[in-house]
Amino acid sequence: MNRRLIFQRLATACFASAVLAACAPAPTAGPSTSNPPIAKPPPSLSALPSPSPSLSTSPSATVLTSAVSATTARGTARLEITVLSTVEGFDDEIQGEGLAVLNAGDVDLTWNSVVGQTHEIILADNLFVQLEPPSGAWVTVPVEEWTPTAAAGRPLRGLSDVMDVRLDGVEFLDGVEATRYSGFLDLAGHSDGLGLNSRALQLAAASPSTRIAATVWIDSSGLIVQVMRTLVGANNVAASTVTRLTDFGIAAAITNPAE
């Protein structure tokens, strides 16, 4: 198969429209090869919660910085990710699960969508995509051609930049009590993981009021157990990514599939 055909197939396998979200492999090494259950996605973008009124007088953003540091220090975590997006009336949904090495930024995810399953591995700044798992060939994707969801496996990135942080309540996630904090991120420099390609991001940036609402759930140990990013204020584009983090410190490694 020639390189041009491979990348045509890659574009088709990731969101079949302007959303174009591609996908990634489950852990290639570790004590268990079973996949964790995929988190239930929100029923629709319109039903996603917006940050509620402040329950506190603007707690310092250092609460997020400290939580990012504590979570990163655990080394690894399993991820369950749901990406929802609507671009010019076209709805799409993609779900991912796998492993992240939090302190190195390495990611090994399996993505599922209506067009099938794909695998995605990130090692340092190298992206590898397998279009026909489990036996399909691996393709090395240049940085300038990375899939829109490539950075979704790095959910902690940018959280220390959240502005107007406020305590937003307490709730239970899978029976574990977590404190919820909400705030906002500028769209510029923080759009990774929303599952939007360059065309969709251009549409979103066309509105000067566009920004990202960020909600972070922190457990009693100071670890980030869930992150939600939602695009707000944009015209003709909606997007939201919810990432659940579990099994911190799991013994697993991510290896280069091309070797």
Secondary structure, DSSP 8 states (H G I E B T S, - for coil): --HHHHHHHHHHHS-SSTT--------SSSS-----------S-GGGS------SSS---THHHHHHHHHHHTT-EEEEEEEEEEEETTEEEEEEEEEEEETTTTEEEEEEEETTEEEEEEEETTEEEEESSTTTS-EEEE-GGG--TTGGGG-TTTTGGG-EEEEEEEEEEETTEEEEEEEEEEESTT--TTS---HHHHHHHHTSTT-EEEEEEEEETTS-EEEEEEEEES-SSEEEEEEEEEESTT-------TT-
